[in-house]
């Protein structure tokens, strides 16, 4: 009986371990290929936790989004595609029909050009792999479809 319980517990632990991904670290690159910071992504009980640290950005609010394609090619990161939106929703936290998964809160860059943020994405890390994390030049207005009027893409990291 004890051997059966032990085997069952081992199976359950292996199964639970396979349901989560190991945390990953990604580097945010400028359109010129310079590092502008990094992000640590890890599974949490509610989705994926992102801990972002950025530097050399202009002070103020900047849009932050998960984009559908894991490609960060200069000169404008257009290869990252649109915001990640598997449910086909419109853009923006202020949208009464709900926002898409790729919509994230703005980050606030201080006068010294640095930003630190903790963000929760309502999707598991395994679902975000093969996509990209983008910082935009301007704040997201949380309403305008499809991108929140957040301006040019200034930093990009592939979520591997």
C-alpha positions, -999 to +999 in steps of 0.1 A: +000+000+000+028+024+009+046+017-024+013+025-043+009+058-024+046+067-030+043+059-067+011+079-070+027+109-053+058+107-075+035+107-106+015+137-094+047+157-087+061+149-121+028+159-137+027+192-118+063+200-127+055+195-164+027+220-162+050+250-155+079+263-175+112+273-160+117+311-156+134+328-185+154+360-189+151+380-221+171+410-233+153+441-246+171+455-277+169+489-293+163+492-331+201+497-333+207+464-315+218+479-281+206+465-248+179+486-232+173+462-203+159+428-195+128+410-184+124+379-163+093+358-171+080+331-148+048+311-145+025+321-116-008+308-105-026+335-125-005+335-157+030+348-164+048+372-141+071+397-158+098+416-139+111+443-163+142+465-158+149+490-185+173+519-191+182+546-216+146+554-224+129+588-225+112+598-193+074+593-191+048+566-198+055+540-224+032+513-238+042+477-232+027+448-252+031+411-260+032+409-298+022+378-318+055+369-335+089+363-319+109+384-344+127+416-335+141+429-368+153+465-374+145+491-384+111+492-367+103+457-352+073+454-376+083+417-378+069+413-343+034+416-358+003+428-340-005+425-303-010+389-291-048+384-294-059+348-296-094+356-286-100+382-313-108+411-290-104+448-295-076+468-279-076+485-245-082+481-208-110+506-212-128+485-238-161+473-223-159+440-243-125+432-227-089+437-239-066+412-256-040+392-238-011+412-253-024+445-237-002+453-207-001+483-183+021+512-193+055+514-177+067+547-161+102+558-170+119+581-145+139+612-151+171+591-152+157+570-181+152+539-160+121+518-153+112+489-132+079+471-133+061+439-123+034+429-147+010+399-148+000+385-182-031+363-181-015+335-201+010+307-192+047+312-202+044+282-226+017+302-245+039+333-247+070+314-261+076+324-297+062+358-292+078+391-284+077+418-257+077+454-271+082+488-254+066+516-274+077+553-277+045+567-261+019+558-236-009+534-244-043+552-242-060+519-233-087+525-258-077+531-295-079+499-315-056+482-325-026+495-306-036+522-282-018+551-300+014+540-283+037+551-311+068+535-326+083+503-313+116+512-295+126+480-277+119+444-285+127+410-269+119+375-282+102+353-257+120+320-262 
